[in-house]
């Protein structure tokens, strides 16, 4: 097994644990334990036997907040990546296959989104639209698709220049036949690789928006935990246990998605 295989398996193991925590946490965590009006522990309590990761400014367990926030962060990352990759794949295939004025218009739109900083545009959308988890997903998904569109378009042009595609057209194959039978099967492996990297980028974007106070105020996420820690003075309180766990969780999960993506890329394009 090569280096990419070992690191890819390590990343997949980390993601499996994170997914298990995200699925099990809502079933095992009592809602009262995260209700600020019902908690009995002291605020800013250091890690100990009663609370493994200490407590926050309201007395809630940081460990429970971490477990509860795992689902939110993964959900936003996955759904935003699906939206982003879906838009990019559609734009890339259409612009690469049809060409002409349609391709020119799509490329100009893609260039427009590429020039604008994605995070700044996501912040603007999150500010204008109603606050909520759907807004975060929409803001990230609508601003991070151009790179996928460029990659898919390049692959589409490469495939359509192959002799077997020209043969299919000569035998009467229409647009639907060429796209479904030749373009899509060749594009899907690259799209899957790009999707894993897009999830990592979406998690970072969600954490950034939540840290800036633009996330869903009714949802617990790792970025929201960092925002609350900064807002309520975790640094002056020297409450490192409220800052370090969510930050490390973001780094570890993003790294795991990146390792899996690189391993898939090595499988899809072994010559590279």
C-alpha positions in Angstrom: 0.0 0.0 0.0 1.5 3.4 -1.0 1.6 6.5 1.0 -1.6 7.9 -0.4 -3.4 4.7 0.5 -2.3 4.8 4.1 -3.1 8.5 4.6 -6.4 8.0 2.8 -7.4 5.2 5.2 -6.4 7.3 8.2 -8.5 10.2 6.9 -11.5 7.8 6.2 -11.2 6.5 9.8 -11.3 9.9 11.3 -14.4 10.8 9.1 -16.1 7.5 10.2 -15.6 8.5 13.8 -16.9 12.0 13.2 -20.0 10.6 11.3 -20.7 8.2 14.2 -20.6 11.0 16.7 -22.8 13.2 14.6 -25.4 10.3 14.3 -25.3 9.1 17.9 -25.0 12.5 19.8 -28.6 13.7 19.2 -29.9 10.3 20.5 -27.8 10.2 23.6 -27.6 13.9 24.7 -30.4 15.1 26.9 -31.8 18.5 25.8 -31.8 19.7 29.4 -28.0 19.2 29.6 -27.5 21.9 27.0 -30.3 24.2 28.3 -28.7 27.3 29.9 -31.7 27.6 32.3 -31.2 24.0 33.7 -27.5 23.4 34.0 -26.1 23.3 37.5 -22.4 23.2 36.9 -20.2 26.3 37.5 -19.2 28.5 34.6 -15.6 28.2 33.3 -15.0 25.0 35.1 -11.7 23.4 34.1 -11.6 19.9 32.7 -12.0 17.2 35.3 -13.8 14.0 36.2 -17.3 15.5 36.0 -16.7 17.4 32.7 -13.9 16.0 30.6 -13.5 19.2 28.6 -14.7 21.6 31.2 -17.7 24.0 31.0 -18.4 27.2 29.0 -19.6 30.6 30.3 -23.0 29.2 31.1 -21.9 26.0 32.8 -22.7 23.7 29.9 -20.4 20.8 29.2 -17.9 21.6 26.3 -17.7 17.9 25.5 -21.5 17.8 24.9 -21.3 21.0 22.9 -18.6 19.5 20.8 -20.5 16.3 20.1 -23.7 18.3 19.3 -21.8 20.6 17.0 -20.3 17.8 15.0 -23.6 17.1 13.2 -24.1 20.7 12.3 -20.6 21.2 10.9 -20.7 18.0 8.8 -24.2 18.7 7.6 -23.3 22.2 6.3 -20.1 20.9 4.8 -21.7 18.1 2.9 -24.8 19.9 1.7 -22.9 23.0 0.7 -20.4 20.8 -1.2 -23.2 18.9 -3.0 -24.8 22.2 -4.1 -21.4 23.7 -5.1 -20.3 20.6 -7.0 -23.7 20.2 -8.6 -23.8 23.7 -10.0 -20.1 23.5 -11.1 -20.7 20.2 -12.9 -23.8 21.4 -14.7 -22.1 24.6 -15.9 -18.9 22.8 -16.9 -20.7 20.1 -18.9 -23.0 22.5 -20.7 -20.3 25.1 -21.5 -17.9 22.4 -22.7 -20.4 20.4 -24.8 -22.5 23.1 -26.5 -20.0 25.9 -27.0 -21.1 29.0 -28.8 -22.9 32.0 -27.2 -24.2 29.8 -24.3 -20.6 28.7 -23.4 -19.4 32.3 -23.7 -22.1 33.5 -21.3 -21.5 30.8 -18.8 -17.7 31.4 -18.9 -18.3 35.1 -18.2 -20.5 34.3 -15.2 -17.8 31.8 -14.0 -15.1 34.4 -14.4 -17.2 36.9 -12.4 -17.5 34.6 -9.5 -13.8 33.7 -9.7 -12.8 37.3 -9.5 -14.9 38.0 -6.4 -13.5 36.7 -3.1 -15.8 33.8 -2.2 -15.7 34.5 1.5 -16.6 38.1 1.1 -19.5 37.2 -1.2 -20.7 34.5 1.3 -20.6 37.1 4.1 -22.7 39.5 2.0 -25.3 36.8 1.2 -25.4 35.7 4.9 -26.0 39.3 5.9 -28.8 40.0 3.4 -30.7 36.7 3.6 -32.5 35.6 6.7 -30.3 34.0 9.4 -30.5 30.2 9.3 -28.7 27.0 8.4 -30.2 27.0 4.9 -28.8 30.5 4.3 -25.3 29.3 5.3 -25.5 26.4 2.9 -26.8 28.6 0.1 -24.2 31.2 0.6 -21.3 28.7 0.6 -22.7 26.7 -2.3 -23.4 29.7 -4.6 -20.0 31.1 -4.1 -17.6 28.1 -4.4 -18.6 26.4 -7.7 -16.4 28.1 -10.3 -13.3 25.9 -9.8 -15.4 22.8 -10.3 -17.0 24.3 -13.4 -13.5 25.0 -14.9 -12.3 21.5 -14.1 -15.4 19.8 -15.5 -15.3 21.9 -18.7 -11.7 21.1 -19.4 -12.5 17.4 -18.9 -15.5 17.6 -21.1 -13.6 19.2 -23.9 -10.9 16.5 -23.6 -13.4 13.7 -23.8 -15.3 15.2 -26.7 -12.1 15.4 -28.8 -11.7 11.6 -28.6 -12.4 9.5 -31.7 -15.1 7.4 -30.0 -17.2 10.5 -29.4 -16.8 11.6 -33.0 -17.8 8.1 -34.0 -20.9 8.2 -31.8 -22.0 11.5 -33.4 -21.4 10.1 -36.9 -23.7 7.2 -36.0 -26.5 9.6 -35.0 -25.9 10.1 -31.3 -27.5 13.3 -30.1 -26.5 15.6 -27.3 -28.2 13.5 -24.6 -26.5 10.3 -25.8 -23.0 11.9 -25.9 -23.4 13.5 -22.5 -25.0 10.6 -20.7 -22.9 7.8 -22.3 -19.5 9.4 -22.7 -19.1 12.7 -20.9 -20.7 12.0 -17.5 -18.9 8.7 -16.9 -15.6 10.3 -17.6 -16.4 13.4 -15.4 -17.8 11.6 -12.4 -14.5 10.3 -10.9 -12.9 13.8 -11.0 -16.1 15.3 -9.5 -16.0 12.8 -6.6 -12.4 13.8 -5.9 -13.3 17.5 -6.0 -16.3 16.9 -3.8 -14.2 15.7 -0.9 -12.1 18.8 -1.1 -15.2 20.9 -1.5 -16.5 19.5 1.8 -13.3 20.5 3.6 -13.6 24.1 2.2 -17.3 24.3 3.1 -16.6 23.3 6.7 -13.9 26.0 6.9 -16.3 28.6 5.4 -19.1 27.6 7.8 -16.8 27.9 10.7 -15.6 31.3 9.5 -19.1 32.6 9.0 -20.2 31.3 12.4 -17.2 32.8 14.1 -18.1 36.2 12.6 -21.6 35.8 14.1 -23.3 35.1 10.8 -24.3 31.5 11.5 -27.6 30.1 12.7 -28.1 31.3 16.3 -30.3 28.3 17.2 -27.7 25.7 16.1 -24.5 24.6 17.9 -21.5 24.2 15.6 -17.7 24.3 16.1 -17.6 27.8 14.6 -20.4 29.0 16.8 -18.5 27.7 19.8 -15.5 29.7 18.8 -17.7 32.8 18.4 -19.2 32.3 21.8 -15.8 31.8 23.4 -14.5 35.0 21.8 -17.6 36.9 22.7 -17.7 36.0 26.3 -14.0 36.3 27.1 -12.6 32.8 27.1 -9.1 34.3 26.6 -9.2 36.6 29.6 -10.6 33.7 31.6 -7.8 31.5 30.3 -10.4 28.9 29.4 -8.3 27.2 26.8 -10.6 24.2 27.0 -13.4 26.2 25.3 -11.1 27.4 22.4 -8.8 24.5 21.7 -11.3 21.5 21.1 -13.5 23.2 18.4 -10.4 24.6 16.7 -8.7 21.2 16.7 -11.9 19.5 15.5 -12.1 21.8 12.5 -8.4 21.2 11.6 -8.6 17.4 12.0 -11.8 16.9 10.0 -10.7 19.3 7.2 -7.3 17.4 7.1 -9.2 14.1 7.0 -11.3 15.2 4.0 -8.2 16.5 2.3 -6.3 13.2 2.8 -9.3 11.2 1.4 -9.5 13.5 -1.6 -5.8 13.2 -2.3 -6.0 9.4 -2.0 -9.0 9.3 -4.4 -7.1 11.6 -6.8 -4.1 9.2 -6.8 -6.5 6.4 -7.8 -8.4 8.4 -10.4 -5.3 9.9 -12.0 -2.4 7.5 -11.2 -0.1 9.0 -13.7 -0.1 12.2 -11.8 
